[in-house]
Amino acid sequence: MVLEHLILLILIIAVGILFFKLTYKILRYLAVNTIIGLILVGILNFLGIVHIKLTLINLLIIAFGGIIGVFILILLSIL
């Protein structure tokens, strides 16, 4: 009985650590994409090349797409 609880506790800890590592990698990827994309959008807006408003949808496109997401928003703003 005690051995079963110990094995269950070890499995719960292992799953928790795995979940934390995967979540951390995904959040780090999204944060880097968002920062790079926002810097690029800020530069493009400052130079007057395009005017992209920062709405929630645009921010999500930038976060998931990064630089490619910014180019998608530029194409959409031109159309």
C-alpha positions, 0 to 999 in steps of 0.5 A: 500500500505504501509502495503504491502511494510512493510510485503515484507520488513519483509519477505526479512529480514527474508529470508536473516537472514535464508540464512545467518544462513544456510550458516554460519553453512555449512561453519563452518562444512566444515572449521572444516572438512578441518582443521582436515583433513589437520592436519591428512594428514600432520601428515601422510605425515610427518611420512611417512606412506602415501604420499598424494598430496594436489590437489584441488580434494583431498582438496574437498574430505577432506573438505566434508569427514573430517576424513572419506575423509582422509581414502578414500584418503589413500585407493586410494593412496594404490591402 
